[in-house]
């Protein structure tokens, strides 16, 4: 192997090193059991070496031991650098600021079609005890290996092209070693998740470690099954709230109707009582008038007879014959009683006195009187 020390991308030193096969078998197995990854080019390691010098082959190193904890620490350092960069860019918690839909049922899933985690997720959704319906579309992607990061990002681009059809994105995979999760700790994938326009839910299938993808996602869950339960519980909680609202409406409606029934019953009693009282008062009035008519009929009739006699006398006084008897006369012109009409020369006058008629004609008209010829 060749050991290299770099400062950034600049090589500061390098040297050849050997590791004997029997030593490699022991060290590689131990290293992989701790770090969950195999020895491969590009890893930073802390090695115990023996320095050798050969007259023919020159200077060389022989690897005696490797500390896997140093490599684990190096991975943690890189992870912190990515998190710090996301914070500096202001995108670390951007996706978490997007509100979850009230009843999410249109789900875009990024996963491998053959992954056991995807199968568990779909089985949990399709066989939920409430029979809730979910519309799920799979966007296939590699979920481990060197090409996984670009594959997942490509799937997110495909979702974004028809973003209006979906309410959230779910990224799921089955279990695996720590090295299988390296793609979820990259800056590129993290920025795509953090800035995605709808909520992103992760169920990557690991129990202990949190990836950067989990950190920037809206909601992180441990397994694909847990993601399915999260979606089902969301609909169950919504249905429970609806039931509570309906129960409240039923309760308050019954209270309102009971109050209105009481008011109507009270009003009905008032009407019945009022009607009875009115009828009673009317009956009392009728009895009073009946009694009065029965006891004083002559008084009533005498008063009415007096009124009639008075009217008869008034009419008699206005009779023209009675007027003539009092020494008055009635003059008519052209058959009409003289009042305010204009008179002219030649008009025929007829004057009625008691028992006689006098005929005359107008010969002249003056300011002080009328000249009359009998």
C-alpha positions as CSV (number, residue, x, y, z in Angstrom):
1,X,0.0,0.0,0.0
2,X,1.0,3.7,-0.2
3,X,0.5,5.9,2.7
4,X,0.0,9.6,1.9
5,X,-0.3,12.7,4.1
6,X,-2.1,15.7,2.5
7,X,-2.9,19.2,3.4
8,X,-6.0,20.0,1.5
9,X,-5.4,18.5,-1.9
10,X,-1.6,19.0,-1.7
11,X,0.5,15.9,-0.9
12,X,3.0,16.7,1.8
13,X,4.6,13.2,2.1
14,X,4.1,9.7,0.9
15,X,5.8,6.4,1.4
16,X,5.3,2.7,0.6
17,X,4.1,0.3,3.3
18,X,3.6,-3.4,3.5
19,X,1.2,-5.6,5.5
20,X,1.7,-9.3,5.6
21,X,-1.3,-11.4,4.7
22,X,-1.7,-13.2,8.0
23,X,-1.6,-9.7,9.7
24,X,-4.1,-8.3,7.2
25,X,-6.6,-11.0,7.8
26,X,-6.7,-10.2,11.5
27,X,-6.6,-6.4,11.2
28,X,-9.1,-6.1,8.4
29,X,-11.7,-8.2,10.2
30,X,-11.2,-6.2,13.4
31,X,-11.3,-2.9,11.6
32,X,-14.5,-3.8,9.7
33,X,-16.3,-5.1,12.8
34,X,-15.7,-1.7,14.5
35,X,-16.1,0.8,11.7
36,X,-18.7,-1.2,9.6
37,X,-16.5,-0.7,6.5
38,X,-13.6,-2.3,4.9
39,X,-10.1,-0.9,4.4
40,X,-10.1,0.9,1.1
41,X,-8.3,3.7,-0.7
42,X,-9.0,7.2,0.7
43,X,-9.5,6.2,4.3
44,X,-7.7,8.1,7.0
45,X,-6.1,5.6,9.4
46,X,-3.9,5.6,12.5
47,X,-1.4,2.8,12.1
48,X,1.4,1.3,14.1
49,X,4.3,0.7,11.8
50,X,7.8,-0.8,11.9
51,X,10.5,1.2,10.1
52,X,12.8,-0.9,7.9
53,X,15.7,-0.1,5.7
54,X,17.1,-2.5,3.1
55,X,20.3,-1.9,1.3
56,X,18.8,-3.0,-2.0
57,X,15.1,-1.9,-1.6
58,X,15.7,1.1,0.6
59,X,13.3,2.6,3.2
60,X,9.9,1.0,3.9
61,X,7.2,0.6,6.6
62,X,5.6,-2.6,7.8
63,X,2.1,-2.1,9.3
64,X,1.6,-3.9,12.6
65,X,-1.7,-2.5,13.8
66,X,-4.5,-0.1,12.9
67,X,-6.7,1.9,15.4
68,X,-10.3,1.8,14.0
69,X,-11.5,4.4,16.6
70,X,-9.4,7.1,14.8
71,X,-11.2,6.4,11.5
72,X,-14.6,6.6,13.3
73,X,-13.5,10.0,14.7
74,X,-12.5,11.2,11.3
75,X,-15.9,10.4,9.9
76,X,-17.5,12.3,12.8
77,X,-15.3,15.3,12.1
78,X,-16.3,15.4,8.4
79,X,-20.0,15.1,9.5
80,X,-19.6,18.2,11.8
81,X,-18.0,20.1,8.9
82,X,-21.0,19.5,6.7
83,X,-23.4,20.5,9.5
84,X,-21.5,23.7,10.1
85,X,-21.6,24.5,6.4
86,X,-25.4,24.0,6.3
87,X,-25.8,26.3,9.3
88,X,-23.6,28.9,7.6
89,X,-25.8,28.7,4.4
90,X,-28.9,29.1,6.5
91,X,-30.7,26.0,5.2
92,X,-30.2,23.5,8.1
93,X,-33.8,23.8,9.4
94,X,-35.5,25.2,6.2
95,X,-37.6,22.1,5.5
96,X,-38.7,21.8,9.1
97,X,-40.4,25.2,8.7
98,X,-42.9,23.9,6.1
99,X,-46.2,23.0,7.8
100,X,-47.3,19.3,7.5
101,X,-50.4,18.8,5.5
102,X,-53.5,18.2,7.6
103,X,-54.4,14.8,6.0
104,X,-51.4,13.7,3.8
105,X,-52.5,10.9,1.4
106,X,-50.5,11.7,-1.8
107,X,-47.0,10.4,-1.1
108,X,-43.8,10.4,-3.2
109,X,-41.5,7.6,-2.1
110,X,-37.7,7.5,-2.8
111,X,-36.4,3.9,-2.3
112,X,-35.1,0.9,-4.0
113,X,-38.0,-1.2,-5.4
114,X,-36.5,-4.4,-4.1
115,X,-35.6,-3.0,-0.6
116,X,-37.2,-4.9,2.2
117,X,-37.9,-1.6,3.9
118,X,-40.0,-0.4,1.0
119,X,-42.0,-3.7,1.1
120,X,-42.6,-3.3,4.8
121,X,-43.7,0.3,4.3
122,X,-46.2,-0.5,1.6
123,X,-47.6,-3.5,3.6
124,X,-48.1,-1.3,6.6
125,X,-49.9,1.4,4.6
126,X,-52.1,-1.0,2.6
127,X,-53.2,-3.1,5.5
128,X,-53.9,-0.5,8.1
129,X,-56.8,-1.3,10.4
130,X,-58.8,1.8,9.6
131,X,-58.7,1.1,5.8
132,X,-57.3,4.6,5.0
133,X,-56.4,5.1,1.4
134,X,-53.0,6.4,0.4
135,X,-51.8,7.3,-3.1
136,X,-48.2,6.3,-3.3
137,X,-45.8,6.7,-6.2
138,X,-42.3,5.1,-6.1
139,X,-39.3,7.0,-7.5
140,X,-36.6,4.4,-7.8
141,X,-33.1,5.2,-6.5
142,X,-29.9,3.5,-5.3
143,X,-29.9,3.6,-1.5
144,X,-26.2,2.8,-0.8
145,X,-22.8,2.9,-2.5
146,X,-20.9,5.6,-4.4
147,X,-23.8,6.4,-6.8
148,X,-26.5,6.5,-4.2
149,X,-26.3,10.2,-3.5
150,X,-26.7,11.3,-7.2
151,X,-29.4,8.7,-7.6
152,X,-31.5,10.1,-4.7
153,X,-31.0,13.7,-5.9
154,X,-32.1,12.7,-9.4
155,X,-35.3,11.1,-7.9
156,X,-36.0,14.4,-6.0
157,X,-35.7,16.3,-9.3
158,X,-38.2,14.0,-10.9
159,X,-40.7,14.6,-8.0
160,X,-40.2,18.4,-8.3
161,X,-41.3,18.3,-11.9
162,X,-44.8,17.2,-10.8
163,X,-44.7,18.7,-7.2
164,X,-48.4,19.7,-7.3
165,X,-49.4,16.0,-7.2
166,X,-47.7,15.3,-3.9
167,X,-48.1,16.4,-0.3
168,X,-44.8,15.0,1.1
169,X,-41.7,13.0,0.2
170,X,-40.6,9.9,2.1
171,X,-37.0,8.5,1.8
172,X,-36.8,5.0,3.1
173,X,-34.4,2.0,3.0
174,X,-33.8,-1.2,4.9
175,X,-31.1,-1.8,7.6
176,X,-27.4,-1.9,6.9
177,X,-23.9,-1.1,8.2
178,X,-22.6,2.3,9.0
179,X,-20.7,2.6,5.8
180,X,-24.0,2.1,3.9
181,X,-25.3,5.4,5.3
182,X,-22.3,7.5,4.1
183,X,-24.4,8.9,1.2
184,X,-26.9,10.4,3.7
185,X,-24.1,12.5,5.3
186,X,-23.1,14.4,2.1
187,X,-23.6,18.1,1.7
188,X,-25.2,17.9,-1.7
189,X,-28.0,15.5,-0.6
190,X,-28.5,17.5,2.6
191,X,-29.0,20.8,0.8
192,X,-31.5,19.2,-1.6
193,X,-33.6,17.8,1.3
194,X,-33.4,21.0,3.3
195,X,-34.6,23.2,0.5
196,X,-37.2,20.9,-1.0
197,X,-40.6,22.7,-1.3
198,X,-42.7,20.1,0.5
199,X,-42.0,18.2,3.8
200,X,-39.4,15.3,3.6
201,X,-39.8,12.4,6.0
202,X,-36.9,10.0,6.5
203,X,-37.0,6.3,7.6
204,X,-33.5,5.1,6.7
205,X,-33.6,2.1,9.0
206,X,-30.9,2.7,11.6
207,X,-31.4,2.7,15.3
208,X,-28.4,4.5,16.9
209,X,-26.8,7.1,14.6
210,X,-28.5,10.1,13.1
211,X,-27.5,11.0,9.6
212,X,-27.3,14.5,8.2
213,X,-30.3,13.7,6.0
214,X,-32.3,13.0,9.2
215,X,-31.1,16.3,10.7
216,X,-32.3,18.5,7.8
217,X,-35.5,16.5,7.0
218,X,-38.8,17.8,8.3
219,X,-39.4,14.6,10.4
220,X,-37.0,11.7,11.1
221,X,-38.2,8.3,12.0
222,X,-36.1,5.2,12.6
223,X,-37.6,2.7,10.1
224,X,-39.9,2.5,7.1
225,X,-42.5,0.9,9.2
226,X,-42.3,3.8,11.7
227,X,-42.9,6.2,8.7
228,X,-46.0,4.2,7.7
229,X,-47.3,4.4,11.3
230,X,-46.6,8.1,11.4
231,X,-48.8,8.6,8.3
232,X,-51.6,6.4,9.6
233,X,-51.6,8.0,13.0
234,X,-51.9,11.4,11.4
235,X,-55.1,10.4,9.7
236,X,-56.3,8.7,12.8
237,X,-55.8,11.8,14.9
238,X,-57.6,13.9,12.3
239,X,-60.5,11.5,12.3
240,X,-60.6,11.6,16.1
241,X,-60.8,15.4,16.0
242,X,-63.6,15.2,13.5
243,X,-65.5,12.8,15.8
244,X,-64.9,15.2,18.7
245,X,-66.2,18.1,16.7
246,X,-69.3,16.2,15.6
247,X,-70.0,15.1,19.2
248,X,-69.7,18.7,20.4
249,X,-72.1,19.8,17.6
250,X,-74.5,17.0,18.6
251,X,-74.3,17.9,22.3
252,X,-74.7,21.7,21.8
253,X,-77.5,21.2,19.3
254,X,-79.4,19.0,21.8
255,X,-78.9,21.6,24.5
256,X,-80.1,24.4,22.2
257,X,-83.1,22.4,21.1
258,X,-84.0,21.5,24.7
259,X,-83.8,25.2,25.6
260,X,-86.0,26.1,22.6
261,X,-88.5,23.4,23.5
262,X,-88.7,24.8,27.0
263,X,-89.3,28.3,25.7
264,X,-92.0,27.1,23.3
265,X,-93.7,25.2,26.1
266,X,-93.5,28.2,28.3
267,X,-95.0,30.4,25.5
268,X,-97.7,27.9,24.9
269,X,-98.7,27.9,28.5
270,X,-98.8,31.7,28.5
271,X,-101.0,31.7,25.4
272,X,-103.3,29.2,26.9
273,X,-103.6,31.2,30.1
274,X,-103.9,34.5,28.2
275,X,-106.7,33.1,26.0
276,X,-108.6,31.7,28.9
277,X,-108.3,35.0,30.8
278,X,-109.5,37.0,27.7
279,X,-112.4,34.7,27.2
280,X,-113.3,35.0,30.9
281,X,-113.1,38.8,30.7
282,X,-115.3,38.8,27.5
283,X,-117.8,36.5,29.2
284,X,-118.0,38.8,32.2
285,X,-118.5,41.8,29.9
286,X,-121.3,40.0,28.1
287,X,-123.0,39.0,31.3
288,X,-122.7,42.6,32.6
289,X,-124.3,44.0,29.4
290,X,-127.0,41.3,29.4
291,X,-127.8,42.0,33.0
292,X,-127.9,45.7,32.3
293,X,-130.2,45.3,29.3
294,X,-132.5,43.0,31.3
295,X,-132.7,45.4,34.3
296,X,-132.9,48.8,32.5
297,X,-134.6,48.3,29.1
298,X,-137.1,51.1,29.6
299,X,-134.4,53.7,30.5
300,X,-132.4,52.7,27.4
301,X,-135.5,52.8,25.1
302,X,-136.6,56.2,26.5
303,X,-133.3,57.8,25.8
304,X,-133.3,56.5,22.3
305,X,-136.9,57.7,21.8
306,X,-136.0,61.2,23.0
307,X,-133.2,61.3,20.5
308,X,-135.6,60.4,17.7
309,X,-138.1,63.1,18.7
310,X,-135.4,65.7,18.8
311,X,-134.3,64.8,15.3
312,X,-137.9,65.0,14.1
313,X,-138.3,68.5,15.5
314,X,-135.1,69.6,13.8
315,X,-136.3,68.2,10.5
316,X,-139.8,69.9,10.9
317,X,-138.2,73.3,11.5
318,X,-136.3,73.0,8.2
319,X,-139.5,72.1,6.2
320,X,-140.2,74.9,3.6
321,X,-143.9,75.1,4.5
322,X,-143.0,75.9,8.1
323,X,-140.5,78.6,6.8
324,X,-143.3,80.2,4.7
325,X,-145.6,80.2,7.7
326,X,-143.1,82.3,9.6
327,X,-143.6,85.1,6.8
328,X,-140.7,84.2,4.6
329,X,-140.9,83.7,0.8
330,X,-139.0,81.6,-1.7
331,X,-137.9,83.1,-5.1
332,X,-137.0,81.0,-8.0
333,X,-135.5,82.0,-11.4
334,X,-135.9,79.8,-14.3
335,X,-137.2,77.1,-11.8
336,X,-134.1,77.4,-9.5
337,X,-134.1,79.0,-6.1
338,X,-132.3,82.4,-6.3
339,X,-129.0,82.2,-4.4
340,X,-125.8,83.7,-5.8
341,X,-126.3,83.1,-9.5
342,X,-126.2,86.2,-11.9
343,X,-129.5,87.7,-12.8
344,X,-130.1,89.5,-16.1
345,X,-132.8,91.6,-17.7
346,X,-135.7,89.5,-18.9
347,X,-135.3,86.6,-16.4
348,X,-138.6,85.3,-15.1
349,X,-139.0,85.1,-11.4
350,X,-141.5,83.0,-9.4
351,X,-142.0,84.0,-5.8
352,X,-143.8,81.6,-3.4
353,X,-145.5,82.9,-0.3
354,X,-147.8,80.9,2.0
355,X,-150.7,79.7,-0.2
356,X,-149.8,81.9,-3.3
357,X,-147.3,82.2,-6.2
358,X,-146.3,85.5,-7.8
359,X,-144.7,85.7,-11.2
360,X,-142.6,88.6,-12.4
361,X,-139.8,89.6,-14.8
362,X,-136.6,91.7,-14.5
363,X,-136.8,95.0,-16.4
364,X,-133.6,96.6,-15.2
365,X,-130.6,95.9,-12.9
366,X,-129.0,98.5,-10.7
367,X,-126.5,98.8,-7.9
368,X,-129.1,99.3,-5.2
369,X,-131.7,96.9,-6.4
370,X,-133.5,95.2,-9.2
371,X,-136.4,96.7,-11.1
372,X,-139.2,94.2,-11.2
373,X,-142.3,94.2,-13.2
374,X,-145.2,92.1,-12.0
